[in-house]
Amino acid sequence: MRLVLASANAEKAAEIQELLAAALGDEIELLPRPGWVGEVDETGQDFLTNARLKAEALVVATGMAAVADDSGLEVDALGGEPGVHSARYAGRGASYSDNVVKLLTELSGSERRTARFHTVALVRFPDGREIVAEGRVEGAITDAPRGEGGFGYDPIFVPVGGDGRTFGELSAAEKHAVSARGRAFRALAEALSAR
């Protein structure tokens, strides 16, 4: 099976490639998003809609089946924010560090630190068929970043059931085993194998 990656985010694309390769091996060939495909405007109010927008854009542009995801951090004390705005929480063009600083500032003084990562993974075929899978991981937000691994909010997110380390302190394999993206893409791979 050949799929084109919809993500323009290099770190996210690498994670998706690792996860699908681990689950499907030679059954899947992932092609990078072509450089000539423009930015997709993520105008959806939920992760499923944004994943679908990205996948549809790549199907239209390339004529090939496309794999996309949308994910974000939902913080309970902030009413589920940043949610679908996770990548742009501190504004368009914000760095990962800018987003983390804004989030920690918003949570300053709050005792309520519970949060979750939520991922929707989707494959869209040229005939309009879709396969959708979701993953979530519960956790808590730290007071300050810890660890050099991962990207985005990983250095401030401690998953429930772990040993107290942030995603930024875990190895890639440890993170993939429990992350929302790992769970979503393993479920997606299972559904792709069954079709």
Secondary structure by P-SEA (a helix, b strand, c coil): cbbbbccccaaaaaaaaaaaaacccccbbbbcccccccccccccccaaaaaaaaaaaaaaacccccccbbbbbbbccccccccccccccccccccaaaaaaaaaaaacccccbbbbbbbbbbcccccccbbbbbbbbbbbbccccccccccccccccccccccccccccccaaaaaaccaaaaaaaaaaaaaaac
